[in-house]
């Protein structure tokens, strides 16, 4: 059997529709990864989001790191010095293949980004879901910290730094009000 016969069999034989659809999806997926906007047409017409986007770089990559600091207030109303949360682990070679703990870092980064966007709009982020999640995350970090006792409340700050670029000074973006270490449950839970 020659090549023409194999090609004809592939295009007209049993399962030809499936092979053609798979080939079309593969070509469309590969074309959609190109950075030129002309290649985005296929994704624009993709009503069911079948064409994946596997571009290596984000459209707006992060250029700064967020650092999270907190200080506690004890029962004697004494404030501790600021303590930085160390969320970023030292990297291991195995993490190039499997790095599930990175999800926590990414989640906290995304939550912080949402809080900063609220502040940029002129809104007070206190009480918003991202603020409550970040407060609870920091509250848990304080509870799990060694040698921390009799904490009545805490305050946290978000600082933006340029990472390895030391020519740019860190910038304090947000300092929260004091949060209770053991907050009262929401009204709807108290009634139950």
N, C-alpha and C positions, 0 to 999 in steps of 0.2 A: 504494500500500500504506500502510495507516495504522499508527500506533504499536502498537496491539494485535497486529496481524499480525506486525510485526517482533519484538515481545516473545515471541509464541508460537513463532515460527521459531527464536529464540535459545534458548528453553527446551526445544524438542522436536526441532529439526532436527539435521542432521549435526554432530557435534562438540559437542553440547549438554552431555554429561557433562563433557568437558574444560573448557568455559567455566564451568560451575557449580562444578567443583572449584577452578578458578583464582580465581573470585570469592570462594568460601568461604575459601580460603587468604589472599587479600588482606584480607578483612574481619577474619579472625582475627588476622592479623599486626598490623593497625592497632590493633585492640582490645587486644592483648597489650602494646602500648607504653605504655598508660596506667599511671600510678603507683599507682592504687588496686588493692589486693590482690584485689579481686573479679574483676578482668580477668585474673588469673593462672590461672584455672581451665582455660582452653584449653591453656596451656603444660603444666599438670600432667598432662593427659590425652594429651599429645603424646609417644607412646612412641618415635617415630623422629626426634625433634628437627627436625621440619619447620618449626615456627614460629620465625622468627628473633627475637632480642632486640636491638633497635637503640636502646635507651634512651640518651639523651645522657650522663647522669651515671652514674657507677659507684654500686653500692649502698652502698659504704663508701669514699668518695673519700679519696685521700691528703691529709693536712693538713700534712705535713712533707716536707722534702727530706732526702735522705741525701747527705752529703759523704764522699768517700773520700780519705784521706791515707795517705802511705807515707813511710818513711824507709829508707835503705839502709845496709848495713854493708859497708865495703870490706875489701880483703885485709889492711889494717893494723889491722882491728877498730875503725875510726873510724866513728861513726854520723853520718849527715847530718841536717840539720834536717828537720822534717816538710814534705812537699810535697803540695799538694792536686791531685788529678786534676781536670782541667777537662773534664768530660764533656758539659756542656750548651753547645751552640752558640748563637751569636746567631741569632735567628730572621730569616728572610727571607720576603717576601710569597709567593714561589712555594711555600714549605713549607705554606701553607694548603691546597694541592692535592696535593702530593706531598712526603712527608717520610720517606723510607725510612731515613735515618740515625737517626731517633728510635727505631728498634727496638733499637739498642744501649743507649741510655739506659734504655729500658723493661726490657730483659732484665737489666741490672745492678741496677736498682731491685728487680725481682722476686726475683732471687737474694739480694740483701741482706735483703729481707723474710723469705725462708725462713730465713736464718741467724739473724735476730733472733727469729723464732718458736722456733727450737731453743734459743736462750739463755733465752727466757722460760719454757720448759719445764724449765729447769735442766740442759739437756744441753750438753756441750762440742761446738761445731759443727765443730771440727777433724776432718778426715777425711770429713766428709759431702760428698756431691756438690756442693751449693751452695758450700761453702767451697772445695773444690778448683777449681771453675770461677772463682770470684772471685779466688782466688790466682793462677791462671794468667792471668786477664785483667790483673791488676795487674803480674804478671811481664812480660807482653808490653808493657805501657805503659812499664815501666822500660827494657826493651831498646830500644824505639823512641825513647826520650827522647834529645835531643841532649846531648852532653858527659857522658854517664854511662859510666864505665869501671871496670873492676876491682871489680865488685859481687859480693860473696860471698853476701849474703842481703838480705832486706828484711822489714819489719814493716809491717802496715797497720792503720788505724783507721777505724771507721765512726762518723760524727758526725751526729746528727739536728738540723736547724735548722728554724725555722718559716718559712723563705723570706723574704718581704718584711716580716714582722712582727718588728721589731727589739726589741720589748718582752720577748721570750722569749730567754733565753740558749741557745746551742747546747749539746747534751748528748752526751757521748762514750758510745756504746752498746757498743762492742766494740773491743778492741785485741788483735790476734793475737800469737802467738808469732813469733819470727823464722822465716822460710821460706827454704830454700836457693834461690839463684838458679838453680842447675843441679841439680835434685833427681834422686836415683837413680830409674831406671825401676822400675815395679812388679815384684814377684817373678815374676808370670806372663810378663812380657815379657823378663826376664833369662834365663829358662830357654829361651826360643825362640832 
